[in-house]
Amino acid sequence: MVSIGIEAEGWAQMLHFVSLGVGLATVNGCVTAGSDLVTRPIADLAPVTYSVLVRPDDLAETRIRGVLDVIESSVP
């Protein structure tokens, strides 16, 4: 039987409770676990999709366009 003793929102809180020995957490690949924790991939979960949000009028702004160009050039 599984019993949920605590729920936490936010990566930092989740990692903190795992470090205290309260249980485990499911996090995405962007989260860096401390040296006191062990990570294991979960193969059967759907991939995480990230999106960039920008107002259409800002697409021509040089700094925003530069960031988008870097992101787009790194995607296979």
C-alpha positions in Angstrom: 0.0 0.0 0.0 1.3 3.5 -0.9 0.7 6.3 1.5 1.3 10.0 0.5 2.7 11.7 3.6 3.6 15.1 2.1 3.2 17.0 -1.2 5.5 19.8 -2.2 5.6 22.2 -5.0 8.9 23.5 -6.4 12.1 21.7 -7.2 14.0 23.0 -4.2 11.3 21.9 -1.7 11.0 18.5 -3.3 14.8 17.9 -3.2 14.9 19.1 0.4 12.3 16.6 1.5 14.0 13.7 -0.3 17.3 14.7 1.4 15.6 14.6 4.7 14.4 11.0 3.9 10.7 11.8 3.7 10.4 9.9 0.4 11.1 10.3 -3.3 10.3 12.9 -5.9 9.7 12.7 -9.7 11.5 15.7 -11.4 12.5 16.6 -14.9 16.0 16.5 -16.4 16.6 20.1 -15.6 16.8 19.5 -11.9 20.3 18.9 -10.6 20.3 16.5 -7.6 22.8 17.0 -4.9 25.6 14.5 -4.2 23.6 13.0 -1.4 20.8 11.9 -3.8 20.7 9.2 -6.5 18.8 9.8 -9.8 17.2 7.1 -12.0 15.6 7.8 -15.4 12.0 6.9 -15.9 11.9 5.5 -19.5 8.1 5.2 -20.0 7.1 8.8 -19.3 6.3 11.2 -22.1 9.0 13.6 -23.1 8.8 17.1 -21.6 8.1 19.9 -24.0 9.5 23.4 -23.4 8.2 26.5 -25.2 9.5 30.0 -25.5 6.8 32.6 -25.1 7.2 36.0 -26.8 4.9 38.7 -28.0 4.7 38.8 -31.8 5.7 42.5 -31.8 9.0 41.6 -30.0 10.2 39.0 -32.5 12.1 41.7 -34.4 13.9 43.0 -31.2 17.6 42.2 -31.6 18.2 40.6 -28.2 15.1 38.4 -28.4 15.9 37.4 -31.9 19.4 36.4 -30.9 18.2 34.2 -28.1 15.6 32.5 -30.4 18.3 32.0 -33.1 20.6 30.2 -30.6 17.7 28.0 -29.4 16.6 27.2 -32.9 20.1 26.3 -34.0 20.6 23.9 -31.2 17.4 21.9 -31.8 18.0 18.8 -34.0 
